[in-house]
Amino acid sequence: MFLGLGAPELIIILIVVLVIFGPKNLPKLGKSFGKTVKGIREGIEGDDKPAKAEATTETKPAEDVVDVPHVDADDEDAPAEAAEDGKKFCGHCGAENPADNKFCKSCGAKLD
């Protein structure tokens, strides 16, 4: 007996669910139901996991952080400066990258 329901009641409920959602949507329904149950369980357990995640997160000291100016893609002088130094600057985040990089090492944006 599950929640005061016997086998005949459960079978009728399953048949109604099958008719309403169809056999193709039952796996999707089961997956979303499982995610919902998992979310509820994590909510009931409390905030133990986020506290652990915050404790393991490392931050850079202020002296290691470099403020790089934003480079506009329309700025014609920027490619000339970058070519002289053998470096590229990301148009998205402004990070300095080696000239042979195709993607930004900081944000992953494609370099021109």
C-alpha positions as CSV (number, residue, x, y, z in Angstrom):
1,M,0.0,0.0,0.0
2,F,1.4,3.4,-1.1
3,L,-0.1,6.5,0.6
4,G,-3.3,4.5,1.4
5,L,-3.7,3.4,-2.3
6,G,-4.0,-0.2,-3.3
7,A,-2.9,-1.9,-6.5
8,P,-6.1,-1.2,-8.4
9,E,-6.0,2.5,-7.7
10,L,-2.4,2.8,-8.7
11,I,-3.1,1.0,-12.0
12,I,-6.0,3.3,-12.8
13,I,-3.8,6.3,-12.0
14,L,-1.0,5.0,-14.3
15,I,-3.5,4.3,-17.1
16,V,-4.9,7.9,-16.8
17,V,-1.4,9.4,-16.9
18,L,-0.5,7.2,-20.0
19,V,-3.7,8.4,-21.8
20,I,-3.1,12.1,-20.9
21,F,0.6,12.3,-21.7
22,G,1.1,9.5,-24.2
23,P,3.8,6.9,-24.3
24,K,6.4,9.2,-26.0
25,N,6.3,11.9,-23.3
26,L,6.5,9.5,-20.3
27,P,10.3,9.5,-20.2
28,K,10.4,13.3,-20.2
29,L,7.7,13.4,-17.5
30,G,9.7,10.9,-15.4
31,K,12.9,12.9,-15.8
32,S,11.3,16.1,-14.8
33,F,9.7,14.4,-11.8
34,G,13.0,13.0,-10.7
35,K,14.7,16.4,-11.0
36,T,11.9,17.9,-8.9
37,V,12.2,15.3,-6.2
38,K,16.0,15.8,-6.2
39,G,15.6,19.6,-5.8
40,I,13.1,19.1,-3.0
41,R,15.5,16.7,-1.2
42,E,18.4,19.2,-1.5
43,G,16.2,22.0,-0.2
44,I,15.2,19.9,2.8
45,E,18.8,18.9,3.6
46,G,19.7,22.5,3.9
47,D,22.6,24.7,2.7
48,D,25.4,22.2,3.5
49,K,26.6,21.8,-0.1
50,P,26.8,25.5,-1.1
51,A,28.7,26.3,2.1
52,K,31.3,23.6,1.2
53,A,31.5,24.9,-2.4
54,E,32.2,28.5,-1.1
55,A,34.9,27.2,1.2
56,T,36.8,25.5,-1.7
57,T,36.5,28.4,-4.1
58,E,39.8,30.2,-4.4
59,T,40.1,33.9,-5.1
60,K,43.0,35.8,-6.6
61,P,44.8,38.3,-4.4
62,A,44.3,41.9,-5.4
63,E,47.9,42.2,-6.5
64,D,47.5,39.5,-9.2
65,V,44.5,41.2,-10.8
66,V,45.5,43.4,-13.7
67,D,43.1,46.0,-15.1
68,V,43.3,45.7,-18.9
69,P,41.6,48.5,-20.9
70,H,38.7,47.5,-23.2
71,V,39.7,47.4,-26.8
72,D,37.1,48.3,-29.3
73,A,36.8,46.2,-32.5
74,D,36.4,49.4,-34.5
75,D,39.7,50.9,-33.2
76,E,42.1,50.8,-36.1
77,D,45.2,51.5,-34.0
78,A,44.7,48.4,-31.7
79,P,45.7,45.8,-34.3
80,A,48.9,47.7,-35.1
81,E,49.8,48.0,-31.4
82,A,49.1,44.3,-30.9
83,A,51.1,43.3,-33.9
84,E,54.1,45.3,-32.7
85,D,54.1,43.5,-29.3
86,G,53.2,40.1,-30.7
87,K,50.1,40.0,-28.6
88,K,46.4,40.2,-29.2
89,F,43.8,41.8,-27.0
90,C,40.3,40.3,-26.6
91,G,37.6,42.6,-27.9
92,H,35.2,41.0,-25.4
93,C,37.0,41.2,-22.0
94,G,40.2,43.1,-23.0
95,A,42.6,40.4,-21.8
96,E,46.0,40.2,-23.3
97,N,46.7,37.0,-25.3
98,P,49.7,35.6,-27.3
99,A,49.6,36.5,-31.0
100,D,49.1,32.8,-32.0
101,N,46.0,32.3,-29.8
102,K,42.7,31.9,-31.7
103,F,40.6,32.2,-28.5
104,C,40.9,34.4,-25.5
105,K,42.5,32.6,-22.5
106,S,40.3,34.5,-20.1
107,C,36.8,34.4,-21.5
108,G,37.1,32.0,-24.4
109,A,35.8,34.5,-27.0
110,K,37.2,34.2,-30.6
111,L,40.1,36.5,-31.3
112,D,40.2,38.4,-34.7
